[in-house]
Amino acid sequence: MLYSLYEMQQLALAPVRAMADTTLTVLGHPLVPLAHTQFGRAMAAGAEVLHGVIQNRSKPDWGLDKVSIGDTDYAVLEHVVREDAFCQLRRFQRVGRDGDPKVLLVAPMSGHFATLLRGTVARLMADHDVYVTDWRDAAQVPRQAGAFGVDDYIDHLMAYMRLLGPDVHVIAVCQPAPLVLSAVALLAAANDPAQPLSMTLMGGPVDTAAEPTLVTRFAENRPIPWFQHNLLADVPAHYPGHGRRVYPGFLQLAAFLMMNPGRHVGAHFEQFHHLIRGDGDSAEGHRRFYDEYLSVADVSADFYLETVDRIFKRRCLPEGTMTWRGHPVEPGAIRSTALMTVEGELDDISAPGQTLAAQALCPSVPDHLRVQHMEENVGHYGIFNGRRWRDSIAPRIGAFIRLAERAKS
């Protein structure tokens, strides 16, 4: 029913999209006199903002064909190293640069595509050989591929760490932080040679009780049946994954937008004024961000419900009850993997303290292999994108990775 209502809404908006497109075409033509008036520019700006809000979006391209290091541009080869029904392990390999530390960047499976980390990957490529978990939209995964839950996610992480070898450094952004910690703990308990040299956890819900937020309260105050009955839907028949039970991406997006509606409305008003003034750079920056932010993917219902239950409601990791396929997950087993936690002072999704909790959960990690960083005046997305990420956080992570490399040698 949810999906049907959403698709009916999209159909109802089709004439509005057509009107916005026509307005942009007419008022964007240099031979139309109205296009050169204040009124015409305002009409065109309004049409562009409206079009940006209501257009249909598919998965964005990565668009990373080169990286600048110092004064030199290097071509980038993008290719898939391993894939299955649920994920592609994607490598971004620079031409002419070899021997940099190998990084496994674990993207969230939480409603956005992994391409939301495009800026993260671009900055990491300057100093690292980067591999990214590019999770598939569950609506595109046939039911025959089976279910996908938290244990399956951890399976993928351990498989990728084994594939990339014992010299890999793993970075988790947001939602996967507790699951990356679980995967590394399982490898450590098994004395598996694939244990990564370092683990960096960024803005993730390792212990949601450390500092409650709207997100944590939403999960805590509702029973699991409420989520099952109100937030899940079956994928419609014209998708490859028809019949698969999912948490629709458009619901996740609506939840994020409603957390800060004033901020997003204000951002679109700013774009409108930039377009009227002819400030193309500012308008284009806004456009790129929202093209990415408003592109959403469905999440497997099993994974979503288990995440709500095990990470947010029962807090299995900090409570010591986390398991993987019946085996206990013991972060205390981690001894040789260096640990870094990164938080943003203004993060209202995974508030400060939630990620830092990993430090106390890993008492066997030597002090000289621990780093914790709090970036002041930065919110959730600023941790892994934007100027503060590029100029402050990424260099610290790079230094930490090289610390782990030296400790191992």
Steps between C-alpha positions, in 0.01 A plus 500: 500500500782743588675438170175536306425834660854620429481400135159662463651819636784477247250457218299798626814713497583415138308802355670730753842368394406556136391856579824572684705357212311711246544816708874437528532437126311814400649738756847361450507591131702818428255613228204515739476864623331400826808294592700821546257659747494470881160330477626252240807413705280446807266274301792298365662474844173384655452241226852366550460468877161329456642265238787410731263413785249283310703335225539123488851392591691179442835396644754777423826427318820507700661739253851455641720488192803683641660605828740786567803434720716806542539653156437173316173359370470122496245309296277271704388154393170395656424130496307237696722256688226269627123506474190308597129572511531747788830681458781597266845545649622790288863606467621847406853445371727788407714460195868553578480477879579173676580392852261727692313347797196295403170630642165323516237775530175353635202704385169510688205289393246750625303643211769685305728360234869458570561787256410732790864431598637633170680784678632255759645276230646792303697624800612154612633423152766767540685275747336158486392214277123508555240222494132581569200286591247608237178350641221430252150645517292217650223576247742381231587169673281204393327311779681184388820651642359437846483707815762748616544583867763623742686167498516511119643852517770381740567204265571744219733711714708201612514365144628835371763525774621150414506588131702818550751338733645565843642840403161665446367796699123513547297822536132492598280802431192538722260202518753217443727601791366236744495235226858570393600480865317165521671363187847598623424349843397171339821486295703580809331230709579247226858627474429547131798640304257732319464724806540857368795714603265777608132577547358852481140550617338828394174635644338161561252359758735273697311581822184701442447551875818707526315808370136461387377674184172521311610191307569293811182610677293416192636144506481455878141621546332267251469120504630295208145418377442874453794516257377187323149635450578865426837526325534191284364437152514244220690601186251545211480258209690706241828494699754214488451452874120484481350340807808562717416657834689829545532818697446746212768759443241775458388445861856519628549821304178649638619421853833676443332803344251530787781502756612841365223632273599864548858433393393334174233759416755773569754331275253501209419867557875569487525314171212708364681825590831373361330424168335842482834671571675281244726341765549180305768346723289519818188375323695213343640396838147488641379310195773236528435443869124458466527287186694258718307550822159449336610182317389210718514121510276245669640295788430134567227471765698236690806722522297804602303324774806322639691828508219671691478208741866410556672839467238748623256317727703223668843666449654157461863610461530711817282252690727209401221303330596552135525178300576395144341175386486384859860597583563771762655824381774604744667837424741427785665245270636780280868549584703569188259723302553872567181690588397854411164662574385820327203709610345835410412742777165591338406151379127456564478152346782316681569744780843540663562211737324236292810422293749573776342210692701264278815600686368356829368190325851415375714492817766272347608751234831652618489870588754590232261355237204713609392837364181695564402818323216745548455754220355822637204678339433217253179302452448147378571547129789735564693212654549334163430769241594861442787726598542383860514139381760581236718735704472375857353152541647314201860602580454372856367168372793478258747559784324235711518246216872558463540465876340155472728415206811591699382305805457187291841522330 
